[in-house]
Amino acid sequence: IALFALTLGCTAIGDVGEEEAEQIAIREPYPLAFHTSFYSQGISDISFTLHNYGTDDRIIRASAWYDEYSSKAITTVEIPPDERVELDVMIVLNEEKVQAITTTTLFNLAWLLQEWDGDSWQTIEEGTAPIEVYPMDTMVWELSDGEGGTIDTNDYIAVFVTPQAPAVRELLVSSKEYVDPAYDPMYETLGLSRTLAGYQFGDLPGEAWYIHTGLHAKAVYNALKYTYDVRYLDMTASFASLGHVQRVNTPEESLRSTSANCVDGSVLFASALEAMGIHSYIVLTPTHAYMAWKHDPSPAIAPGYDNPDGLPLLTPDDLTALETTMIGDFEFGEAVAYANEQLRKDWDLFNDFENPDAKDYRLIDIGYARWDGIHPLR
């Protein structure tokens, strides 16, 4: 897919043939937070579909850029007679200028299509289009596909999960202080002492993995509760509806403000667990979000994802869930018990593709998102 699609017919690059109308499809809004991931995934900013109706090979050069926000990106292709090609152009944004954008704004996407005549490049098409963009702190749950449909972008919540952020590393340092028998005697039983090794702990039986990863999450929970004094901030959230966007706090912002809503808290906790190497998930429902983690490092595929390698299917028994909005007022065990019950209620909806009421229930696999090219913001 491309953010912007342009189809040009014979009048542009051919000598003979029937007219083909110019078609423009704009996929917007453009969430700037997704840009690096789009680039990694090969999702272009503009795509030209070209058909050479002539009798000779044609050399076509496409250029595209965002006025003031990028340099010019150029792609060249040679098109044989009576061949149709799609020419994609991916634009690299100016990071400094993009980071300075704090409100919804319009980019001016400009393009230039040229043909080599043997001596010089001759312009055959040029134009501009306004593209609505959202700042780096904004999550867009669905995009228009420019043709009356939508593109599901729920998985891109993973860009806000930032395990390498300095604030997350500082959180883990604080969390190690709670890896102590004074907070749970099982730390001593499993031989954990002020260390958070994640899955890098050697071989453990299944039940021991459940306890082991749970103790890691408990240390983070206690650090957020007692050291950072993070509290739930009740903010209206909109999920999975076209045009619905939501500002998402980075882990740094949540820790600095000592407050988080359900999405912010899930992003923060998933960042900490991913930093420890623990496979984490964000659970989305129509009005809420919470998170979960996998007990052990064995591979498994979550509901709703392609499974070409035939991996075992994930089940609720493979996960522990956590209600992050309970950090300020409840103990870890209570937050886990509440979320585990909710996860089991939601689970069948992750697989119910025939039920229109279930389409907004998603289990977002952060590890799969990374494999798919969805990278952290920083």
C-alpha positions as CSV (number, residue, x, y, z in Angstrom):
1,I,0.0,0.0,0.0
2,A,1.0,3.6,-0.3
3,L,-0.2,6.7,1.5
4,F,-1.0,8.3,-1.8
5,A,-1.7,6.5,-5.1
6,L,-1.7,8.0,-8.6
7,T,-2.7,6.1,-11.8
8,L,-1.5,7.6,-15.2
9,G,-2.5,6.3,-18.6
10,C,-1.3,6.5,-22.2
11,T,-1.4,10.2,-22.5
12,A,1.5,10.4,-20.1
13,I,4.0,7.8,-21.4
14,G,2.5,6.2,-24.5
15,D,2.0,7.0,-28.2
16,V,-1.2,5.1,-28.9
17,G,-4.0,3.5,-27.0
18,E,-7.2,4.4,-25.3
19,E,-7.4,7.1,-22.7
20,E,-7.1,6.1,-19.1
21,A,-8.4,8.5,-16.5
22,E,-6.1,9.8,-13.8
23,Q,-7.1,8.3,-10.5
24,I,-5.9,9.7,-7.2
25,A,-6.4,7.9,-3.8
26,I,-5.2,9.6,-0.7
27,R,-4.8,7.4,2.4
28,E,-4.9,9.7,5.4
29,P,-4.6,10.9,8.1
30,Y,-0.8,10.3,8.2
31,P,0.4,9.4,11.7
32,L,4.0,10.7,11.9
33,A,4.6,8.2,14.7
34,F,4.3,5.4,12.1
35,H,6.7,6.9,9.5
36,T,9.8,4.9,10.4
37,S,7.8,1.7,10.5
38,F,6.1,2.5,7.2
39,Y,9.6,3.0,5.6
40,S,10.8,-0.3,7.1
41,Q,7.8,-2.1,5.8
42,G,8.2,-0.7,2.3
43,I,4.9,1.3,2.5
44,S,5.5,4.1,0.1
45,D,4.4,7.7,0.4
46,I,3.2,7.8,-3.2
47,S,2.7,5.2,-5.8
48,F,2.5,5.7,-9.5
49,T,0.8,3.0,-11.7
50,L,2.1,3.4,-15.2
51,H,1.2,1.6,-18.4
52,N,3.4,2.0,-21.5
53,Y,1.0,1.8,-24.5
54,G,3.8,2.7,-26.9
55,T,6.2,0.6,-29.0
56,D,9.5,1.6,-27.4
57,D,11.0,1.2,-23.9
58,R,10.4,4.2,-21.7
59,I,12.6,5.4,-18.9
60,I,10.5,7.2,-16.3
61,R,11.7,9.0,-13.2
62,A,9.4,9.8,-10.3
63,S,10.3,12.4,-7.7
64,A,8.3,13.2,-4.5
65,W,8.7,15.3,-1.4
66,Y,6.9,17.1,1.4
67,D,7.5,20.8,1.1
68,E,9.6,22.0,4.1
69,Y,9.6,18.6,5.8
70,S,11.8,16.4,3.6
71,S,14.3,16.3,0.9
72,K,13.4,15.0,-2.6
73,A,13.1,11.2,-3.1
74,I,13.6,9.8,-6.6
75,T,12.9,6.5,-8.1
76,T,13.6,5.5,-11.8
77,V,12.2,2.6,-13.8
78,E,12.4,1.3,-17.4
79,I,9.1,0.2,-18.8
80,P,8.9,-2.2,-21.8
81,P,6.2,-1.7,-24.4
82,D,2.7,-2.7,-23.3
83,E,3.9,-3.3,-19.7
84,R,2.3,-2.0,-16.6
85,V,4.4,-1.2,-13.5
86,E,3.9,0.3,-10.1
87,L,6.5,2.9,-9.2
88,D,6.8,3.4,-5.4
89,V,8.5,6.4,-3.8
90,M,9.4,6.4,-0.1
91,I,10.2,9.8,1.4
92,V,12.5,10.3,4.3
93,L,11.3,13.0,6.7
94,N,13.4,15.7,8.4
95,E,13.3,14.3,11.9
96,E,14.1,17.6,13.6
97,K,11.2,19.4,11.9
98,V,8.8,16.5,12.4
99,Q,9.5,16.4,16.1
100,A,8.6,20.0,16.4
101,I,5.1,19.4,15.1
102,T,2.7,19.4,18.1
103,T,-0.8,19.8,16.5
104,T,-2.6,18.4,13.5
105,T,-1.3,20.1,10.4
106,L,-1.2,19.8,6.6
107,F,1.8,18.6,4.6
108,N,2.0,19.6,0.9
109,L,2.9,16.4,-1.0
110,A,4.5,17.4,-4.3
111,W,5.4,15.0,-7.1
112,L,7.1,15.2,-10.5
113,L,7.0,12.5,-13.2
114,Q,9.6,12.8,-16.0
115,E,10.6,10.8,-19.1
116,W,14.2,10.5,-20.5
117,D,14.2,11.5,-24.2
118,G,17.8,10.5,-24.8
119,D,19.2,14.0,-23.9
120,S,17.3,15.3,-20.9
121,W,14.4,14.7,-18.6
122,Q,11.1,15.9,-19.9
123,T,8.2,16.6,-17.5
124,I,5.1,14.6,-18.2
125,E,3.1,15.1,-15.0
126,E,3.4,17.1,-11.8
127,G,1.1,18.0,-9.0
128,T,0.5,18.5,-5.3
129,A,-1.9,17.3,-2.7
130,P,-2.6,18.3,0.9
131,I,-2.1,15.4,3.4
132,E,-3.4,15.7,6.9
133,V,-0.8,14.6,9.5
134,Y,-0.8,14.0,13.2
135,P,2.1,14.7,15.5
136,M,4.4,12.0,16.8
137,D,2.5,11.5,20.1
138,T,-0.8,10.6,18.3
139,M,-2.1,7.1,17.7
140,V,-4.5,6.6,14.7
141,W,-6.5,3.4,15.0
142,E,-7.6,3.2,11.4
143,L,-6.7,4.9,8.1
144,S,-8.8,5.4,5.0
145,D,-7.6,3.3,2.1
146,G,-8.7,6.1,-0.3
147,E,-11.2,3.8,-1.9
148,G,-14.0,3.8,0.6
149,G,-12.5,1.2,2.9
150,T,-10.2,1.2,5.9
151,I,-6.8,0.0,6.9
152,D,-6.5,-1.5,10.4
153,T,-3.6,0.1,12.2
154,N,-4.1,-1.2,15.7
155,D,-0.8,-3.1,15.6
156,Y,1.0,0.3,15.4
157,I,0.3,0.9,19.1
158,A,3.6,-1.0,19.3
159,V,5.5,2.0,18.1
160,F,4.8,3.6,21.5
161,V,6.3,0.6,23.3
162,T,9.8,1.9,23.8
163,P,12.0,-0.6,25.7
164,Q,15.3,1.3,25.0
165,A,14.1,4.6,26.3
166,P,16.3,6.0,29.1
167,A,13.3,6.4,31.4
168,V,12.4,2.7,31.0
169,R,16.0,1.7,31.9
170,E,15.8,3.8,35.0
171,L,12.5,2.1,35.9
172,L,14.2,-1.3,35.7
173,V,16.9,-0.1,38.0
174,S,14.3,1.0,40.5
175,S,12.4,-2.3,40.0
176,K,15.5,-4.3,41.0
177,E,15.1,-2.9,44.5
178,Y,11.9,-4.8,44.8
179,V,13.4,-8.1,43.8
180,D,13.7,-9.0,47.4
181,P,12.2,-11.6,49.8
182,A,10.8,-8.7,51.8
183,Y,8.3,-8.2,49.1
184,D,7.7,-11.8,48.2
185,P,9.4,-14.9,49.6
186,M,9.3,-16.5,46.1
187,Y,12.2,-14.3,45.1
188,E,14.5,-16.2,47.4
189,T,12.9,-19.6,46.4
190,L,13.8,-19.0,42.8
191,G,17.2,-17.5,43.5
192,L,16.3,-14.0,42.3
193,S,18.1,-11.2,44.1
194,R,18.0,-7.7,42.7
195,T,18.2,-9.1,39.2
196,L,15.7,-9.1,36.3
197,A,16.9,-11.7,33.8
198,G,13.7,-12.3,31.9
199,Y,13.8,-15.5,29.9
200,Q,17.6,-15.6,30.2
201,F,17.4,-17.7,33.4
202,G,18.1,-21.3,32.1
203,D,15.6,-24.1,31.9
204,L,12.5,-24.0,34.1
205,P,9.4,-26.2,34.3
206,G,6.2,-24.6,33.1
207,E,4.8,-23.6,36.5
208,A,8.2,-22.1,37.5
209,W,8.1,-19.9,34.4
210,Y,4.7,-18.6,35.4
211,I,6.1,-17.7,38.8
212,H,9.4,-16.4,37.5
213,T,7.9,-13.9,34.9
214,G,5.2,-12.9,37.4
215,L,7.8,-11.9,39.9
216,H,9.5,-9.8,37.3
217,A,6.2,-8.0,36.5
218,K,5.5,-7.7,40.3
219,A,8.9,-5.8,40.8
220,V,8.0,-3.4,38.0
221,Y,4.5,-3.0,39.5
222,N,5.8,-2.2,42.9
223,A,8.4,0.3,41.6
224,L,5.6,2.1,39.8
225,K,3.4,2.0,42.8
226,Y,5.8,2.9,45.6
227,T,8.8,4.6,44.0
228,Y,7.1,6.5,41.2
229,D,3.6,6.8,42.8
230,V,1.9,6.3,39.4
231,R,-1.8,6.9,39.4
232,Y,-4.6,6.2,37.0
233,L,-5.7,9.2,35.1
234,D,-9.2,8.9,33.7
235,M,-9.2,10.2,30.2
236,T,-11.7,9.4,27.4
237,A,-10.2,6.9,24.9
238,S,-11.4,6.1,21.4
239,F,-10.5,2.8,19.8
240,A,-10.6,1.3,16.4
241,S,-12.9,3.8,14.7
242,L,-12.1,5.7,11.5
243,G,-11.1,9.3,12.4
244,H,-10.7,8.4,16.0
245,V,-7.2,9.3,17.3
246,Q,-5.7,9.4,20.7
247,R,-2.7,11.1,22.2
248,V,-0.4,8.5,23.8
249,N,2.0,9.4,26.5
250,T,5.5,7.9,26.1
251,P,6.9,6.0,29.1
252,E,9.0,9.1,29.9
253,E,5.9,11.3,30.1
254,S,3.9,8.8,32.2
255,L,6.7,8.5,34.7
256,R,7.4,12.2,34.8
257,S,3.7,13.1,35.3
258,T,3.1,10.0,37.6
259,S,-0.2,9.4,35.8
260,A,-1.4,7.2,33.0
261,N,-4.7,6.2,31.4
262,C,-5.3,2.6,30.3
263,V,-3.4,2.9,27.0
264,D,-0.5,4.8,28.6
265,G,-0.2,2.3,31.4
266,S,-0.3,-0.7,29.1
267,V,2.4,0.9,26.9
268,L,4.6,1.7,29.9
269,F,4.4,-1.8,31.3
270,A,4.9,-3.5,28.0
271,S,8.0,-1.3,27.5
272,A,9.4,-2.5,30.7
273,L,8.7,-6.2,30.1
274,E,10.1,-6.0,26.5
275,A,13.2,-4.4,27.9
276,M,13.6,-7.5,30.1
277,G,13.1,-9.7,27.0
278,I,9.6,-10.9,28.1
279,H,7.1,-11.3,25.4
280,S,4.3,-8.8,25.9
281,Y,0.9,-8.0,24.5
282,I,-1.6,-5.1,24.6
283,V,-5.2,-6.1,24.8
284,L,-7.6,-3.7,23.0
285,T,-11.4,-3.7,23.6
286,P,-13.9,-1.1,22.3
287,T,-13.5,1.1,25.4
288,H,-10.4,-0.1,27.3
289,A,-6.9,-1.4,27.1
290,Y,-4.8,-3.6,29.4
291,M,-1.7,-5.7,28.9
292,A,-0.4,-9.3,29.3
293,W,2.8,-11.3,29.0
294,K,3.8,-14.8,28.0
295,H,5.0,-17.0,30.8
296,D,7.8,-18.8,28.9
297,P,9.9,-18.3,25.8
298,S,8.4,-21.0,23.7
299,P,7.1,-19.8,20.3
300,A,3.3,-19.4,19.9
301,I,1.1,-17.4,17.5
302,A,-1.6,-15.1,18.8
303,P,-5.2,-15.1,17.5
304,G,-5.8,-13.1,14.4
305,Y,-2.2,-13.4,13.0
306,D,-0.9,-15.3,10.0
307,N,0.8,-18.5,11.0
308,P,2.8,-19.7,7.9
309,D,5.2,-21.7,10.1
310,G,2.4,-23.6,11.9
311,L,3.4,-22.5,15.4
312,P,1.3,-23.6,18.3
313,L,-1.7,-21.3,18.9
314,L,-1.6,-19.1,22.0
315,T,-4.2,-19.8,24.7
316,P,-5.2,-17.8,27.8
317,D,-3.3,-20.3,29.9
318,D,0.0,-19.1,28.3
319,L,-0.5,-15.6,29.5
320,T,-0.8,-13.5,32.6
321,A,-2.8,-10.3,32.2
322,L,-2.5,-7.1,34.2
323,E,-4.9,-4.2,34.8
324,T,-2.5,-1.3,34.9
325,T,-5.1,1.2,36.0
326,M,-5.1,-0.5,39.4
327,I,-1.5,0.3,40.2
328,G,-2.2,3.3,42.4
329,D,-4.8,1.7,44.7
330,F,-4.5,-2.1,44.5
331,E,-1.8,-4.7,45.1
332,F,-0.2,-6.7,42.2
333,G,-2.2,-9.9,42.9
334,E,-5.5,-8.0,42.7
335,A,-4.6,-6.3,39.4
336,V,-3.6,-9.7,37.9
337,A,-6.7,-11.5,39.1
338,Y,-9.0,-8.8,37.7
339,A,-7.3,-8.7,34.3
340,N,-7.0,-12.5,34.0
341,E,-10.7,-12.8,34.4
342,Q,-11.3,-10.1,31.8
343,L,-8.8,-11.8,29.4
344,R,-10.8,-15.1,29.5
345,K,-14.0,-13.2,28.8
346,D,-12.5,-11.4,25.9
347,W,-10.5,-14.3,24.4
348,D,-13.2,-15.8,22.2
349,L,-13.8,-12.4,20.7
350,F,-10.2,-12.3,19.4
351,N,-11.1,-15.2,17.1
352,D,-14.7,-14.3,16.2
353,F,-14.2,-12.8,12.7
354,E,-17.8,-13.3,11.7
355,N,-19.2,-11.2,14.6
356,P,-19.2,-7.5,13.7
357,D,-19.3,-6.6,17.4
358,A,-16.0,-8.5,17.9
359,K,-13.9,-6.6,15.3
360,D,-12.6,-4.1,17.9
361,Y,-11.3,-6.8,20.3
362,R,-7.6,-7.3,19.5
363,L,-4.7,-9.0,21.2
364,I,-1.7,-7.0,19.9
365,D,1.5,-9.1,19.9
366,I,4.4,-6.7,20.4
367,G,7.0,-9.4,19.3
368,Y,5.1,-10.1,16.1
369,A,4.9,-6.3,15.4
370,R,8.7,-6.1,15.7
371,W,9.1,-9.0,13.3
372,D,6.7,-7.2,10.9
373,G,8.8,-4.0,10.9
374,I,6.9,-1.9,13.4
375,H,9.7,-0.3,15.4
376,P,9.7,1.7,18.6
377,L,9.6,5.5,18.4
378,R,13.0,5.6,20.0
